[in-house]
């Protein structure tokens, strides 16, 4: 069974308090319901991961981001041995060049979080391994294998992403 190709887009801004913030969302439906997640989803046939990331941000939060303004920050493989239909690869992008205001949709309630105060305890378990690193400017290639509970990372490998 081939891995599902997906994308995430982490937009950043400087908040009113002068702190750098990242846009995440409270997932209301589908995979990850109840968790705080990065905006993103499936890469459609014939679509580049950057194009998919820009499309997903528009669909999920109403924000326009040019695909050319996105920087590939990570490439991650997620494996769920007891639920292989969830196995996926994720191209993760960051960007600070976008327009619009984040608005709630049927799928996501967007929220800006300080980069220094990420809600890691309310996200997928893997986020603690890679999210702070890529928001600090690192580029990462990683594989996360989840335990039988499909909630806890059983094994993690991380390496620099080649340029």
N, C-alpha and C positions, 0 to 999 in steps of 0.2 A: 504494500500500500504506500503510495508516494506521500511525502510530507506536504501538508497544507502550506502554501506560501502566503505569508501575511506581512503587515507592516505596522509600525508605530511611529507617531510623530510627536516629539516633545518640543513644544514652542516655549520660548522664554521671553521675559520682559523684566524691566526694572520697575518695581512697585513704587507706590507713593512714599513708602518709608525708605526708599533708596536700596532696598534689598532685591537681589535677583530672584525671580519667581519662575515656576514651571507650571504649565497648564496640564492638569490631570482631570479625570472625570470619575464620578460615582456611576458605576455600571448598573443600569436599571433592567436590562433584558439580555438574554443570550448567555454566551460563554463568559464566566466571570461575574455574573450578577451578584451585587452586594459588595464587590470589591472596588477599590479605587485603582484605576487603570490609566495607562497612556491611551491617547486617542489613536484609533487605527482599525484595521480589519483586513479582509482578504484582498489579495492582489488578483485582479481580474485577468483573464487570458488576453494577451497582447498589450498589457499595461505594465509600465516599469514600476518598481517598488516606490520610487519618489513620486510618480504621478498618482499612485494609489494612496500614498500618505497624504498628499495634498487634497485629493478627493474625499478621503475619510474625514479629515479635519473639517472640511466644508459641510459634509453630511451630518457629522456628530456635534459640531459646535458653531457652525455658521461663520467660520473664519476663513478668509482667503489667504492662501500661502502659495507663492509660485514654486513649482517643483525645483527650479534651478536655484532657489534660495535655501534649499535643504542640504544639510551636510550629513553624509552617512556616518553614524557614530558607532554602530554595533551590528553584528550579524549573530543571531542567537538561534540555537536549536533547542526545542523543548520536547522531551520524551516522557510519555506517560505509559509505562509498561503494562499496567492493568487496564488502560483505556487508550489503545493505540490510535483510535480515530481522532484523538486530540493532538497527536504529534504534529509539530509545525516548525517551520523556519520563520524567523522574523527579521526583517530589515528595519533597523531603528534609526530614525533621523532626528536631528535637532535643527532648530531654526529660530531666528530672532527677527526676520523680515516678513511681516504679515500685516493684514489689515482686517478691521472689523472688531466686533465685541463678541466674546463668548456667550452663547445663548443655549439654554436647555433644549434638548430634543427628546424624542421618545426613548432613545437609547442611553443617553448620557446627561448627567448634570455636571457641567464643567465647573472647575474651581481652581484658582491660582494658589499654589503653595510655595512658601519660601524654600529655596534650594537647601538652606541650612536646617529646615524643619520638615523633611519629607514624611508623609504618613505611611512609613514602611510597614507598620503593624497592621494596616488595613489593606495592604496590597498583596499580590501573589508573593510567595516566599522568596522567589528568585530575585525580586527587585532589590533586595538589600545588597546583593552581590554586584550588580552592574549599574543601577540607576545613579547612585552618588558618583561613581567613577566617570560615567559619560557626561554627566552634568559638570564635572570638573575638567572636561576637555579630553579625556582619554578616548581612544577608539578600541573597541573590544570585540573579540570573537569568543563565543561561549557556548557550552552545551550544559543543559540542566536536565537531569533525570529525576523525576518525581517518585516519591515513595508510594506504597500501595494505597495510602489515604488520598492521593492526588492533590494534596495540600502542602506537603512538606518536601523540600529538596533533599533527595537522598545522595546525589552526587553532582558536583559542579566542577567544570573545567573552564578556565578563562585564560586567554592569551591576548596579546596586542593584535589588533586588526591590521593586516598589511595595507599599505597605501597603494 
